[in-house]
């Protein structure tokens, strides 16, 4: 008989062998984020549909084709979150964080949801770690966000990363660029896909987000009736203020020794995105080298009904990052061994008490089924524990236990009152919670 229920397509279960690696990555990232002065924020996994429609754009693929949208029993129009920034900005406004300080460094982690074709490293429920700096338009915040992104990956063992950067300028320069791009594409506009023709009329920059092979060829200058002039570039239309911001970001990255290169095709299609956009790449991964990205969104909080408030941030896809780490052998090593408590018929009750006491300092397993000595020792060998503490009836009556090193195979008698000191000397990596 086949299984009646399986994980929905595009989702997966993370079993204990997987979660150890995930916990390691999450803790490493948390350490870097906290050392940068970021504080964690947790927002709901679903929000009003309108929030995401406004932040992602009504005509975007995220809203039109990928968002999990539903109506609850109260008739509310809701959606599972496709990304984290919108919820963070909503919470910033709802709880009046602007009144509690001018600059807020916030980070989040959790599942996101988008309907799409599942493939290796891409799921319909996927996990992100993200960070936002809200309240300052200074280019130094852009530099800090990029440096933080790189440092998280370096904490995971990545090296020689490259940052691709571009400037989106201001809304005025974006409009000027849109006009220039529309004029450049005019000779081949009818050869574009239906989606791109629609975007060319309403928001020309979003044509650059296309995945259509024919569109991409036209953008590369292929298939034109005559050879086209070079495609316009955003950097060519920056005003003086946007140019100064751009130059300051690049100078800041250079000062930190962060390798970066200009990517003229790196754009964001919505009006609230401004100035810096970036992606981080590991070129050794080949064509699929992007590890994540981010940018500045100075108009987002205002678009949500707040006062004009600058912000910059990024998101990292954990599923993809963990896949690369696994392929490279990066991540958590073998867990520090713990203890398995083995009891006899007459020592069942004290064994439970001893296991509880030892758990204040170490991972401890014990038998739950009153099995025989042989079965318990077999379970101890499979558990991954470093030591077995054996409560023989005669030894316990004398105030002693047997301590067996399961890795070395050696065994010795230890005074019951001395057991924690002996284990403490031999399991130094175990972290005490008895504080």
Long-range contacts (C-beta under 8 A, 24 or more apart in sequence): 8-124, 9-118, 9-124, 10-115, 10-116, 10-118, 10-123, 10-124, 10-125, 11-123, 11-124, 11-125, 12-123, 20-332, 20-335, 21-322, 21-325, 21-326, 21-331, 21-332, 22-318, 22-322, 23-332, 24-331, 24-332, 25-156, 25-318, 25-321, 25-322, 25-325, 25-331, 26-109, 26-129, 26-318, 28-152, 28-155, 28-156, 29-109, 29-129, 29-152, 29-155, 29-156, 29-316, 31-155, 32-148, 32-151, 32-152, 32-155, 33-107, 33-131, 33-148, 33-152, 36-105, 36-144, 36-148, 36-151, 37-105, 38-105, 38-106, 38-107, 38-131, 38-148, 39-104, 39-105, 39-106, 39-107, 40-106, 40-107, 40-108, 40-109, 41-88, 41-91, 41-106, 41-107, 41-108, 42-108, 42-110, 43-81, 43-84, 43-87, 43-88, 43-90, 43-91, 43-108, 44-81, 44-87, 45-80, 45-81, 45-110, 45-111, 45-113, 46-78, 46-79, 46-80, 46-81, 47-78, 47-79, 47-81, 47-86, 47-87, 47-90, 48-76, 48-77, 48-78, 48-79, 49-77, 49-78, 49-79, 50-77, 51-79, 51-86, 51-87, 51-90, 51-304, 52-79, 52-81, 52-82, 52-83, 52-86, 54-303, 54-304, 55-85, 55-86, 55-89, 55-270, 55-272, 55-300, 55-303, 55-304, 56-82, 56-83, 56-86, 56-270, 57-203, 57-269, 57-270, 59-198, 59-199, 59-202, 59-203, 59-206, 60-206, 60-269, 60-270, 62-114, 65-115, 65-116, 66-114, 66-115, 66-116, 67-113, 67-114, 67-115, 68-113, 68-114, 68-115, 80-112, 80-113, 81-112, 81-113, 82-112, 82-113, 82-114, 83-112, 83-128, 83-315, 84-108, 84-110, 84-112, 84-128, 84-130, 84-315, 85-130, 85-132, 85-297, 85-300, 85-313, 85-315, 86-300, 88-130, 88-132, 88-134, 88-313, 89-132, 89-134, 89-300, 89-301, 89-304, 89-306, 89-311, 90-304, 92-134, 92-301, 92-306, 92-309, 93-301, 93-304, 93-305, 93-306, 97-134, 98-135, 98-306, 98-307, 98-309, 101-135, 102-135, 102-136, 103-133, 103-134, 103-135, 103-136, 103-141, 104-132, 104-133, 104-134, 104-135, 105-131, 105-132, 105-133, 106-131, 106-132, 106-134, 107-131, 107-132, 109-318, 120-323, 121-317, 121-319, 121-320, 121-323, 122-319, 122-320, 123-319, 126-317, 126-318, 126-319, 127-317, 127-318, 127-319, 128-315, 128-316, 128-317, 128-318, 129-315, 129-316, 129-318, 130-294, 130-313, 130-314, 130-315, 130-316, 131-313, 131-314, 132-311, 132-312, 132-313, 133-311, 133-312, 133-313, 134-301, 134-309, 134-310, 134-311, 135-309, 135-310, 135-311, 136-310, 137-298, 137-310, 139-245, 139-248, 139-249, 139-252, 139-275, 139-276, 140-248, 140-252, 141-310, 141-312, 142-245, 142-249, 142-252, 142-275, 142-276, 142-278, 142-296, 142-312, 143-249, 143-252, 143-253, 143-256, 145-294, 145-312, 145-313, 145-314, 146-253, 146-258, 146-260, 146-278, 146-280, 146-294, 146-314, 147-253, 147-256, 147-258, 148-314, 149-278, 149-280, 149-292, 149-294, 149-314, 149-316, 150-258, 150-280, 152-316, 153-280, 153-282, 153-291, 153-316, 153-321, 156-321, 156-325, 156-330, 156-331, 157-325, 157-328, 157-330, 157-331, 158-282, 158-291, 158-324, 158-330, 160-259, 160-282, 160-283, 160-284, 161-259, 161-280, 161-281, 161-282, 161-291, 162-259, 162-260, 162-261, 162-280, 162-281, 162-282, 162-283, 163-253, 163-258, 163-259, 163-260, 163-261, 163-278, 163-279, 163-280, 163-281, 164-260, 164-261, 164-262, 164-263, 164-266, 164-278, 164-279, 164-280, 164-281, 164-293, 165-249, 165-250, 165-253, 165-260, 165-261, 165-262, 165-263, 165-266, 165-276, 165-277, 165-278, 166-234, 166-235, 166-262, 166-263, 166-264, 166-265, 166-266, 166-267, 166-276, 166-277, 166-278, 167-234, 167-235, 167-238, 167-242, 167-245, 167-246, 167-249, 167-275, 167-276, 167-277, 168-234, 168-267, 168-268, 168-273, 168-274, 168-275, 168-276, 168-277, 168-295, 168-296, 169-234, 169-237, 169-238, 169-239, 169-242, 169-274, 169-275, 170-239, 170-241, 170-242, 170-274, 170-275, 171-271, 171-274, 171-299, 172-239, 173-234, 173-237, 173-238, 173-239, 173-242, 174-205, 174-234, 174-271, 176-237, 177-204, 177-205, 177-232, 177-234, 177-237, 178-203, 178-204, 178-205, 179-204, 180-232, 180-237, 181-205, 181-207, 181-208, 181-231, 181-232, 184-228, 184-229, 184-231, 184-232, 185-218, 187-224, 187-225, 187-226, 187-228, 188-218, 188-223, 188-224, 188-225, 188-228, 191-218, 191-223, 192-218, 199-269, 203-269, 205-267, 205-268, 205-269, 206-269, 208-265, 208-267, 208-269, 209-267, 209-269, 219-265, 231-264, 233-264, 234-264, 234-267, 235-262, 235-264, 242-275, 245-275, 245-276, 246-275, 246-276, 249-275, 249-276, 266-293, 268-295, 271-299, 271-303, 272-297, 272-298, 272-299, 272-300, 272-302, 272-303, 273-297, 273-299, 274-298, 274-299, 276-312, 278-314, 282-324, 285-324, 291-316, 291-317, 291-320, 291-321, 291-324, 292-316, 292-317, 292-320, 292-321, 334-384, 335-363, 335-384, 336-386, 336-427, 336-429, 336-430, 337-384, 337-385, 337-386, 337-387, 337-406, 337-407, 337-427, 338-362, 338-363, 338-364, 338-365, 338-383, 338-384, 338-385, 338-386, 338-387, 338-427, 338-430, 339-363, 339-364, 339-365, 339-385, 339-386, 339-387, 339-388, 339-389, 339-423, 339-427, 340-364, 340-365, 340-366, 340-376, 340-379, 340-380, 340-383, 340-385, 340-387, 340-388, 340-389, 340-406, 341-365, 341-366, 341-367, 341-388, 341-389, 341-391, 342-366, 342-367, 342-373, 342-376, 342-377, 342-380, 342-388, 342-389, 342-390, 342-391, 343-367, 343-376, 343-391, 344-373, 344-391, 344-392, 344-393, 345-370, 345-393, 346-393, 346-396, 347-391, 347-392, 347-393, 347-396, 350-391, 350-396, 351-391, 354-389, 354-391, 354-401, 357-420, 358-389, 358-419, 358-420, 358-423, 360-432, 360-433, 360-434, 361-420, 361-423, 361-424, 361-430, 361-432, 361-433, 361-434, 362-423, 362-427, 362-430, 363-430, 380-406, 381-406, 386-426, 386-427, 387-423, 387-426, 387-427, 389-419
